[in-house]
Amino acid sequence: MTITARIDSARPVATLINVFTVTPQRQHELIALLAHATEETMKHLPGFICATFHASEDGERVINYAQWESEAHYRAMLNDPEARVHMDLAATIATDVQPRLFHVASHHPKT
């Protein structure tokens, strides 16, 4: 069964929103690293649902929007040695990294 990203306040998933600050010259490099890490490691870890990377128009931010089946799955990923390698590399490219877990408090799709 494939589980895909879905924004829904009734869905009990852990949502990671990670804001990376980068120099515009390194934005593409960071996105490439994050995409590679996701394909090679993250998506094979238990509880991973999806990851999406957003590039700001000014080149100074990258946002990682990821969903995990639970906070426990997310926390286990943080302790995975392969995942740590990728996260540590991303931290050398970004000048600031601000990961936070969220839950969807309210959702208003166009009907």
C-alpha positions in Angstrom: 0.0 0.0 0.0 1.3 3.4 -0.9 0.6 6.3 1.4 0.9 9.8 -0.1 0.9 13.3 1.3 -2.5 14.5 2.2 -3.2 17.6 4.3 -6.1 16.7 6.6 -6.7 17.7 10.2 -8.3 14.3 11.0 -5.2 12.4 9.8 -2.8 11.7 12.7 0.6 12.1 11.1 3.7 14.0 12.2 4.4 16.8 9.8 8.0 18.2 9.7 8.5 21.7 8.4 12.2 22.4 8.2 13.3 25.9 7.1 16.8 26.1 5.8 18.5 29.4 5.2 21.1 29.3 2.4 23.0 31.7 0.2 21.3 31.9 -3.2 24.3 30.3 -4.8 23.8 27.1 -2.7 20.0 26.7 -2.8 20.1 24.2 -5.7 22.9 22.3 -4.1 20.9 21.9 -0.9 17.8 20.8 -2.7 19.8 18.2 -4.7 21.3 16.9 -1.4 17.9 16.7 0.3 16.4 14.9 -2.7 19.2 12.4 -2.9 19.0 11.8 0.9 15.3 11.2 0.6 15.7 8.7 -2.3 18.6 6.9 -0.9 17.7 6.8 2.8 14.6 8.6 4.2 12.0 6.9 2.0 13.3 3.5 3.1 12.9 4.2 6.8 9.9 2.9 8.7 7.1 5.4 8.9 8.2 7.7 6.1 5.3 9.0 4.0 6.7 11.8 1.8 8.9 14.8 1.5 8.6 17.9 -0.6 11.1 20.6 -1.1 10.2 24.2 -1.8 12.7 26.8 -3.1 12.1 30.5 -2.3 12.1 32.8 -5.2 14.8 34.9 -3.6 17.1 31.9 -3.3 17.6 32.3 0.4 15.3 29.6 1.8 14.5 25.9 1.3 11.5 24.4 3.0 11.3 20.7 3.6 7.7 19.6 4.2 7.7 16.0 5.2 5.2 13.6 6.7 5.9 10.7 9.0 3.3 8.2 10.3 4.1 9.2 13.9 6.3 11.3 16.0 8.0 8.1 17.1 8.9 7.3 13.5 10.3 10.8 13.0 12.4 10.5 16.2 13.7 7.1 15.2 14.9 8.7 11.9 16.9 11.3 13.8 18.8 8.5 15.4 19.5 6.6 12.2 23.2 6.8 11.3 22.6 7.1 7.6 20.0 9.8 8.0 22.4 11.6 10.4 25.1 11.8 7.7 22.7 13.5 5.3 21.4 15.9 7.9 24.9 16.8 8.9 25.8 17.5 5.3 22.7 19.7 4.9 23.8 21.7 7.9 27.1 22.5 6.3 25.3 24.0 3.3 22.7 25.9 5.2 23.5 28.9 7.4 20.6 28.1 9.6 18.3 25.1 10.0 15.0 25.3 11.9 13.1 21.9 12.0 9.8 21.8 13.8 7.1 19.1 14.1 3.5 20.2 13.5 0.0 18.7 13.3 -2.7 20.1 11.0 -4.9 22.2 13.2 -7.3 23.4 10.5 -7.7 22.6 6.8 -9.9 24.5 4.3 -9.9 23.1 0.8 -11.9 24.6 -2.0 -15.1 22.6 -2.4 
